[in-house]
Amino acid sequence: MDRHDALALAGAYFDGGRFFDDLSRRVALRTESDTGSVPPALAHYLEDELVPRLAPLGFECEIVANPVPDGGPFLIARRVEGPRLPTVLSYGHGDVVSGQDALWRDGLSPWQLVARGERWYGRGTADNKGQHTIALGALEAALKARDGRLGYNITWLIEMGEEAASPGLEAVCALRRHDLAADLFIASDGPRVRASHPTLFLGSRGAVNFTLRLKARERGYHSGNWGGVLSNPATVLAHAVATLVDARGRILVDALRPPPMSEALRRAVARLPIGGGADDPELSANWGEPGLTPAERLVGWNTLEVLALGAGAPQRPVNAIPAEAVAHCQLRFVVGTPWEDLARIVRQHLAAHGFGQVEVEVTLSGAATRLDLDNPWVGWALRSMEASSGQSPDLLPNLAGSLPNDIFARVLGLPTLWVPHSYPACAQHAPHEHLRAPLAREGLQVMAGLYWDLGEPDAPWREGALAALA
């Protein structure tokens, strides 16, 4: 068989209904990880769904307990064809966000895969059950087309806590570094830039969630009796936030602004379309850093967002000066930002503007990553994807959102390639999450082509690795 056969087998997996059946079983497992508990379904997903799928393909599978208390388990599955052969590490997560059952419209449920036209609804269809089901189906097709021998080794790492900020993932990667050692990382998560074209992205923006809090006193006081002589923490905090980001969304803290974009980065994002899809929101005019295109703002720049503001009782306000106010904020940032020093930077900035009484607490953080645009794996992947899809893929230097890519790039030291199979309006994390069937079928063939091409002589493995293929 040849490459064409690998793509045909991947298409047949979809056309014959096996893909729908596999995804249907997986969606039915209620693998919510963001509820503060570890439901049995997290382990069942690995033991009852993925191990039976991987073992017949020649993988040795091990369920790994999470070293972090109340964290979901991991699966490490290794398929070794030869100790001198190069190795691919792939990744996915079987956990999902809360189902939000009551918010799905009549006839739909987060725990039942329902096809309506080209949209397949269910929790995890886009994030991430559908995407790693695509990758596994494509791998099976490539294996069959190559008569059971890929010409390289492959390891799968599946976690069950990504939606809870991946507790224990870094520790497991550090502790099991030998078992996860590889030469290349390929995985699928996140959305395409646009539904009509495949996307390759090379990393992600980082994120720091932080809370600003101002407590003025132990309780509220009547606004008529005390208004004008007692400070209002909500008013003070609103002005404190306004020193961080202006009314047009421009970051005002110099130390939290990114380094200048390189010409290579500007060229890479020059033609990226942002928005414009049928279900995409209309872009806000004159919002964000002036002088940049929407793609540059989203991919090559930093953004500071206020996620939530709280003071008093918004649902039922009373005539009282609130005792305290809180703002939950987030910095999304690119490589080169001193994110690890954010708390000190923000405290010093606020103090310099007369708001030294505002408390700053970092609640969650993750680094930014971006594979060099001139890395040989980038051109190789783009050529493979175009050969499979017949379309020129969109190259996204880094995802605008965040993924645990820094663990694979930094802890394991791998070049990272991400090939997503969702699209921006998939309702990820919301009611009516869905996977578009044409994207799934095309994704199966794109991934089958990548798995096939990794076994070809022109794959840019590290120097000397291809000699072992002979």
C-alpha positions in Angstrom: 0.0 0.0 0.0 1.0 3.6 -0.4 0.2 7.1 1.0 -3.1 7.3 -1.0 -4.2 4.0 0.7 -3.6 5.4 4.2 -5.8 8.4 3.4 -8.5 6.2 1.9 -8.5 4.0 5.0 -8.8 7.0 7.2 -11.8 8.2 5.1 -13.4 4.8 5.3 -13.2 4.8 9.1 -15.4 7.9 9.0 -17.6 6.9 6.1 -18.4 3.5 7.6 -19.7 4.9 10.9 -16.9 3.6 13.1 -15.7 7.1 14.0 -19.2 8.1 15.0 -19.6 5.0 17.1 -16.2 5.5 18.9 -16.9 9.1 19.6 -20.4 8.4 20.8 -19.2 6.0 23.5 -16.6 8.5 24.6 -19.0 11.4 24.8 -21.4 9.3 26.9 -18.8 9.0 29.7 -19.3 12.0 32.0 -15.6 12.9 32.5 -16.0 16.3 34.1 -12.8 17.4 35.8 -13.6 20.9 36.8 -16.1 20.1 39.6 -13.5 19.9 42.5 -13.7 16.1 42.6 -12.3 13.1 40.7 -15.3 11.1 39.4 -14.7 7.4 38.6 -15.5 8.1 34.9 -12.0 9.7 34.6 -10.3 6.3 35.2 -13.0 4.4 33.2 -12.3 6.5 30.2 -8.7 5.4 30.1 -9.3 1.8 31.2 -12.5 1.0 29.3 -12.1 3.2 26.2 -8.5 4.0 25.3 -6.6 1.0 26.5 -8.8 -1.4 24.5 -8.3 0.8 21.5 -4.5 1.1 21.8 -3.5 -2.4 23.0 -4.5 -4.1 19.7 -2.3 -1.5 17.8 0.8 -2.8 19.7 0.9 -0.3 22.5 2.0 -1.2 26.0 -0.4 0.8 28.2 0.1 1.9 31.8 -2.4 3.9 34.0 -0.4 6.3 36.1 -1.8 7.7 39.3 -1.6 11.5 39.7 1.0 12.6 42.2 -1.2 15.6 43.0 -4.0 14.8 45.4 -7.5 15.0 43.8 -6.0 15.0 40.3 -7.2 12.7 37.5 -5.1 9.7 36.3 -2.8 9.6 33.2 -2.3 7.0 30.5 1.2 6.4 29.1 1.0 4.1 26.0 4.2 3.2 24.2 4.6 1.5 20.8 8.3 0.6 20.3 9.4 -0.8 16.9 13.1 -0.4 17.7 15.3 1.2 20.4 17.3 3.1 17.8 14.3 4.5 15.9 13.1 8.1 16.4 10.0 8.6 18.5 6.9 10.7 18.3 5.1 11.9 21.4 1.4 12.6 21.1 -1.1 14.0 23.6 -4.7 14.4 24.3 -7.1 14.8 27.3 -10.2 12.8 28.0 -11.7 15.1 30.6 -14.2 17.8 29.8 -15.6 20.9 31.4 -19.0 20.7 33.3 -21.8 19.6 31.0 -24.2 22.5 31.9 -27.0 20.1 31.1 -29.9 22.4 31.7 -28.7 25.0 29.1 -28.7 22.7 26.1 -31.7 23.2 23.9 -34.4 20.5 23.5 -33.3 17.3 22.0 -29.6 17.8 22.8 -27.6 16.5 25.8 -23.9 17.0 26.6 -23.7 13.2 27.2 -25.2 12.0 23.9 -23.6 12.4 20.5 -26.3 13.8 18.2 -25.8 14.5 14.5 -27.8 17.4 13.1 -26.7 18.1 9.5 -22.9 18.4 9.6 -22.8 19.4 13.3 -22.2 16.6 15.8 -23.2 17.8 19.3 -21.9 16.6 22.6 -19.5 17.6 25.4 -16.0 16.8 24.3 -16.7 16.6 20.6 -14.4 19.6 20.0 -12.4 19.5 23.2 -10.8 17.0 23.2 -12.4 13.6 22.7 -13.2 14.2 19.1 -9.7 15.4 18.3 -7.8 12.5 19.8 -10.3 10.1 18.3 -9.4 11.6 14.9 -5.7 11.1 15.7 -6.1 7.5 16.8 -8.2 6.6 13.8 -5.7 8.1 11.5 -2.8 6.3 13.2 -4.7 3.0 12.8 -5.1 3.8 9.1 -1.4 4.6 8.6 -0.4 1.4 10.4 -2.6 -0.8 8.2 -1.3 0.9 5.1 2.3 0.2 6.2 1.5 -3.4 7.0 1.8 -2.9 10.7 5.2 -1.1 10.8 5.4 2.7 10.9 9.2 2.9 10.8 9.3 4.9 14.1 8.2 4.6 17.7 5.2 6.5 19.1 4.1 7.3 22.6 0.7 8.6 23.7 0.2 10.6 26.9 -3.5 11.1 27.8 -4.4 13.2 30.9 -7.7 13.5 32.6 -7.3 16.9 34.2 -6.6 19.5 31.5 -9.8 21.3 32.1 -8.8 21.7 35.8 -5.4 23.3 34.8 -3.6 20.0 34.3 -2.7 19.2 37.9 0.3 16.8 38.0 1.1 16.9 34.3 4.4 18.6 34.8 5.4 16.3 37.7 4.5 13.2 35.6 6.5 14.4 32.6 9.5 15.1 34.9 9.2 11.8 36.8 8.6 9.7 33.7 11.0 11.6 31.4 12.6 8.4 30.2 9.3 6.8 29.1 8.2 10.0 27.4 11.5 10.7 25.7 10.9 11.6 22.0 12.2 13.6 19.1 9.0 15.3 18.0 5.6 16.2 19.6 2.4 16.2 17.5 -1.0 16.6 19.0 -4.5 18.0 18.2 -6.3 20.6 20.3 -7.8 24.0 19.9 -9.5 25.4 16.8 -8.4 26.1 13.3 -8.0 29.7 12.3 -11.0 29.2 10.0 -13.1 26.2 9.2 -12.3 26.1 5.5 -8.5 25.4 5.9 -6.4 23.2 8.0 -4.2 24.9 10.6 -0.8 24.3 12.0 0.2 26.1 15.2 3.6 25.9 17.0 2.8 26.8 20.6 0.5 29.0 22.6 0.3 32.3 24.4 0.8 31.9 28.1 -1.7 33.1 30.8 -1.5 34.5 34.2 -4.8 34.8 36.2 -4.5 37.2 39.1 -6.9 38.8 41.5 -7.0 42.4 42.7 -8.7 42.8 46.1 -9.4 45.9 48.2 -11.0 45.4 51.6 -11.9 48.7 53.2 -13.6 47.6 56.4 -15.4 44.6 57.9 -18.9 45.4 56.8 -20.9 47.7 54.6 -22.4 51.0 55.8 -25.5 52.8 54.8 -24.8 55.0 51.8 -27.0 57.8 53.0 -25.6 58.0 56.5 -21.9 57.5 55.5 -21.6 58.4 51.8 -19.1 61.0 51.2 -17.0 60.3 54.3 -16.2 56.6 53.8 -14.1 55.4 50.8 -15.9 53.1 48.4 -13.6 50.1 47.5 -15.5 49.5 44.3 -14.8 53.0 43.1 -11.2 52.8 44.1 -10.6 49.4 42.5 -12.2 50.5 39.3 -9.7 53.4 39.1 -6.9 51.0 40.0 -7.8 48.7 37.1 -8.0 51.7 34.8 -4.3 52.3 35.4 -3.5 48.8 34.1 -5.5 48.9 30.9 -7.3 51.8 29.2 -10.8 52.2 27.9 -9.7 50.7 24.5 -8.1 47.6 25.9 -4.5 48.9 25.5 -2.1 47.7 28.2 -0.7 50.6 30.2 2.0 48.8 32.2 5.2 48.9 30.2 6.7 45.8 31.8 3.6 43.7 30.8 3.8 44.7 27.1 5.5 42.2 24.8 8.8 42.6 23.0 8.5 44.0 19.4 7.3 41.6 16.8 9.9 40.2 14.4 9.5 40.6 10.7 9.3 36.9 10.4 6.4 36.8 12.8 4.6 39.7 11.0 5.0 37.9 7.7 3.6 34.7 9.2 0.4 36.3 10.5 -0.1 38.9 7.7 -2.7 36.9 5.8 -4.4 35.2 8.8 -8.1 35.9 8.8 -9.6 36.7 12.2 -13.3 36.4 12.5 -15.8 36.6 9.6 -17.3 33.2 10.1 -21.0 32.6 10.3 -21.1 32.3 14.1 -18.1 34.5 14.9 -18.6 37.7 16.8 -18.1 41.0 15.1 -14.7 42.4 15.8 -14.7 45.6 18.0 -13.5 48.6 16.1 -10.5 50.5 17.5 -10.0 47.9 20.3 -6.6 46.8 21.5 -3.1 48.0 20.7 -3.2 50.7 18.0 -1.3 50.2 14.8 -1.7 46.4 14.7 -3.8 44.1 12.6 -6.3 41.9 14.3 -4.1 38.9 13.7 -1.1 40.7 15.2 -3.1 41.7 18.3 -4.4 38.1 18.8 -1.2 36.1 18.0 1.8 38.4 18.5 0.7 40.7 21.3 -0.3 40.6 25.0 -3.8 41.3 26.2 -5.0 42.2 29.7 -8.6 41.2 30.4 -10.9 41.8 33.3 -12.8 38.5 33.7 -15.1 39.5 36.6 -15.7 42.4 38.9 -17.4 42.1 42.2 -18.7 44.4 45.0 -21.9 44.5 47.0 -24.8 42.4 45.7 -25.2 43.0 41.9 -28.3 40.8 41.7 -30.0 42.7 44.4 -28.2 46.0 45.2 -28.8 47.6 48.5 -28.2 51.2 49.7 -24.8 50.5 51.3 -21.2 51.2 50.6 -19.6 47.8 50.1 -16.9 46.6 52.5 -14.7 45.2 49.7 -14.3 44.9 46.0 -12.5 42.3 43.8 -11.4 42.1 40.2 -10.4 38.9 38.6 -8.0 39.6 35.8 -5.9 37.7 33.2 -2.8 38.5 31.2 -2.5 36.5 27.9 1.1 36.9 26.7 3.6 35.9 24.1 7.2 34.6 24.5 9.5 37.2 26.0 7.1 38.6 28.6 8.4 38.6 32.3 5.2 36.8 33.4 6.8 35.1 36.4 7.3 38.5 38.0 3.7 39.7 37.3 2.7 40.1 41.0 5.6 42.3 41.8 5.2 44.3 38.6 1.5 45.0 39.3 2.1 45.8 42.9 4.7 48.4 42.1 2.7 49.9 39.3 -0.4 50.3 41.5 1.6 51.7 44.4 3.2 54.3 42.0 -0.3 55.4 41.1 -1.6 55.7 44.6 -3.2 52.3 45.0 -0.7 50.5 47.2 -3.5 49.2 49.4 -4.8 46.9 46.7 -3.8 43.3 47.2 -2.5 41.3 44.2 -2.6 37.5 44.2 -1.6 35.2 41.3 -4.0 32.3 41.1 -3.0 30.4 37.9 -0.1 30.7 35.5 1.4 29.0 32.5 4.3 29.9 30.2 4.2 31.0 26.5 5.8 28.9 23.8 6.5 29.1 20.1 8.6 26.8 17.9 11.0 28.7 15.7 9.3 29.5 12.4 12.4 28.3 10.5 12.5 24.9 12.2 12.6 22.2 9.5 9.6 20.4 11.0 7.4 23.4 10.2 7.9 23.3 6.5 7.7 19.5 6.5 4.3 19.5 8.3 2.8 22.2 6.0 3.8 20.3 2.9 2.3 17.1 4.3 -1.0 18.8 5.3 -1.3 20.4 1.9 -0.7 17.1 0.1 -3.5 15.5 2.1 -6.1 18.2 2.0 -5.3 19.9 -1.3 -5.3 23.3 0.5 -2.6 25.5 1.8 -2.8 25.3 5.6 -2.9 28.4 7.8 0.3 28.7 9.8 -0.3 30.1 13.3 2.9 30.8 15.1 1.2 30.3 18.4 -2.4 29.8 19.5 -4.0 32.9 21.0 -5.3 30.7 23.9 -3.3 28.6 26.2 -2.3 24.9 26.3 0.2 23.0 28.5 2.6 23.1 25.6 5.3 24.6 27.8 5.6 21.3 29.6 6.4 19.5 26.3 8.6 22.2 25.0 10.4 23.1 28.2 10.4 20.0 30.4 10.7 17.4 27.6 12.6 19.7 25.2 10.6 18.8 22.1 9.7 20.7 18.9 5.9 21.0 19.1 3.4 20.8 16.2 -0.3 21.1 16.8 -2.9 20.2 14.2 -6.4 21.2 15.4 -9.6 19.8 14.0 -12.2 22.1 15.6 -13.1 25.7 14.5 -13.6 29.0 16.3 -17.4 28.8 16.6 -17.6 25.2 18.0 -19.1 26.4 21.3 -16.2 24.9 23.2 -16.8 25.0 27.0 -20.4 26.2 26.3 -23.7 24.6 25.7 -24.1 23.1 22.2 -20.5 22.2 21.8 -20.1 20.5 18.5 -17.7 19.0 15.9 -18.2 19.6 12.2 -18.3 16.4 10.3 -16.4 17.6 7.2 -13.6 18.9 9.4 -13.4 15.5 11.2 -13.2 13.6 8.0 -10.6 15.9 6.5 -8.7 15.9 9.8 -8.5 12.1 9.7 -6.9 12.2 6.3 -4.5 15.1 7.3 -3.4 13.1 10.3 -3.0 9.9 8.4 -0.8 11.7 5.9 1.4 13.1 8.7 1.7 9.6 10.3 2.6 8.2 6.9 5.1 10.9 6.1 6.9 10.5 9.4 8.1 7.1 8.1 9.4 8.5 4.8 13.1 9.2 4.2 12.7 12.9 3.9 11.2 13.4 7.4 13.6 15.8 9.3 14.5 13.6 12.2 17.6 14.4 14.2 20.9 13.7 12.5 21.6 10.0 12.3 18.2 8.8 13.4 17.1 7.8 9.9 20.0 5.5 9.5 18.1 3.2 11.9 15.3 2.9 9.4 17.4 1.0 6.9 
